[in-house]
């Protein structure tokens, strides 16, 4: 009787009965576990880095909660459904960047936010970190690969419009990340080697042009400080010098939670945002930093596995770009805090304070979960 009943069920119904709760919710358990571990540890570090500021801690925890909801909601949509709405998202993203340019909220000499008092304050450029790779993946997935020259030109134009608007804010760090996220998609689409070589050779004249016509004086000073931070130890070189001192003073095992001196005595500026890993290094030492890097490595590895298993070209391009761009976030932040790269204002993912950044990153991982879990249903049916 039971066997006849089972045979009367569709294969999809049987598979759904056997599926775990997380599969039914389209949540990847490994990604979720790693994210919870990372963000929980980040809240401990933020509490210390912010000078035991409960208000910042609750705001960050609230952003995590909103991010979880966003991740869950996004994971429910199939990648092909997302692809249909990508052009609309791109147009809205560009319009929001234009709105920032026209009527944005100014803070610390930059106009990067849309502020509706008592309602919301957010940074539209953060949204482009998701919209940009999705747009290029949507565009190239509908063309023959490797992409032709005219397709690359259109793709570069799609990248260049938000890049220019974000540079105007000015926010060179976010602009470069948006540029990189789109570039990763074109690279994974199968660029010809002569074009890759041409892009590498074009870096020098582009850099000279940006230095001459685009970069502000403070941005140029950051590059000069990177080359020789000791030239102005009490001015522009202060952040890097104090950051290195904090990381070095932590030794192997660190001074202990809440016992760091560089941040608590206000030697380390921006300790709860861009330079938060220096606080972690001082209080938890080399061991703490290595554990953090291990979690990041596992997240990136899981993302690459999802990329390899993606069943559609759109999903593969988007998952790979999101994963590698996340890796670049981590690489740039740690590089600039340790003095290996110029300071460009890139926060440490899930550790630095920032609500829009938190929600955007969680949304990106929700897209990865959607690509992976919907792939499973397709494979089983």
Secondary structure, 3 states (H helix, E strand, C coil): CHHHHHHHCCHHHHHHHHCCHHHHCCCCHHHHHHHHHHHHHHHHHHHHHCCCCHHHHHHHHHHHHHHHHHHHHHHCCCHHHHHHHHHHHHHHHHHHHHHHHHHCEEECCEEEEEEECCCEEECHHHHHHHHHHHHHHHHHHCCCCCCCHHHHHHHHHHHHHHHHHHHCCCCHHHHHHHHHHHHHHHHHCCCCHHHHHHHHHHHHHHHHHHHHHHCCHHHHHHHHHHHCHHHHCCCCCHHHHHHHHHHHHCCCCCCCCCCCCCCCCCCCCCCCCCCHHHHHHHHHHHHHHHHHHHHHHHHHHHHHHHHHHCCCHHHHHHHHHHHHHHHHHHHHHHHHHCCCCCCCCCCCCCCCCCHHHHHHHHHHHHHHHHHHHHHHHHHHC
